[in-house]
Amino acid sequence: MKHLKEYEEEDVRDLMGDLETIGHEQLKGWYIGMINEEGYFSIYAILAHNEGEVEQMIRKDWKWAGKNIPEKFGNAYGGRNNLFNSFLDALMSNLMRGDELRFYQMHKDLIVKNPTGKKPMILNFPGYNPILATEKLEELFSNIKQKMSEEKDDFEEESSETEFPDLK
Amino acid sequence: MKHIREYEEQEIKDLMGDLEKVGQGPLKGWILAVFPYDVDGPLSGGFQGARYYAITAYTLQEALFLVAEANLGLEDEELKDLLSDVEDFPDLEDVINTASDHETGYVHLEVWKGLIPKKKEPQVVEIENSNPFIVIKDLSQEFTNVQAVMSANT
């Protein structure tokens, strides 16, 4: 067997994908930038193995989100008038429609730098100083600059809003 | 009159000080971060993210005037009256909100001073973006020392 350093980058990614299928998930990252009703701009940098872990941390720590935390219906999550198959998409939609937020931007699939030894966590810091914000983000994630330089409306393009049959 | 090279350094500094007093000093730069919003709610339309003003001006009063003008669209004399008691950027919040009858919210977030402008004329550039990577790129088009100033001002 070759040493890991001798594999091509794509082979390494394939290996990481295979490790995930047998329960050895790597830490992944999410970025959420949000502006609330009072104009306060917060950035949340989330590290977790999967969205299930993100959901656990948010249900435990985000008391301020209150009734906007989505209910679960089978494998789906309740929005105000619809269902989502992603907890985060449902949550952000609820927060916007509930007037808790004026604006948000979310990026998924961020690669965590030096994940060994790191634990799932949610880091929060002010967003209105872009220099300090980007320094912190680049310490955490190796592909954040590339992802965020491809400017797009993530909450529209990556939303997992789905038509589900009436569950009643 | 002597050639400028013949003056002593202290005389040059004094001359620059005098020029600033009559509004002819070097151009200065400020970055102002605000949150503007439509009071009817986020679904009423219009950009709802953070806005940055990259301001190039000779004096603070000129900088305040440029931002007020960008927000209110009033005649110069009306703006001068409104700004007569305004001493710094945080004071603009009340002035702009009141002058617009609170139809548009304006929340002062932060101001950075000591920027070195790339532009050669007084102006204000509005950057509407909450993506910090894009904001840095756009601000760096206006000033040479964005990184140093915004890293220092915590």
Interface residues (C-beta under 8 A of the other chain):
Chain A: G33 I35 E38 G39 F41 I43 M96 D99 L101 R102 F103 Q105 G127 Y128 N129 P130 I131 L132 A133 T134 E135 L137 I144 K145 M148 S149 E151
Chain B: A33 V34 F35 Y37 G41 P42 Q48 G49 A50 G105 V107 L109 E110 S130 N131 P132 F133 I134 V135 I136 K137 L139 V146 Q147 M150 S151 N153 T154
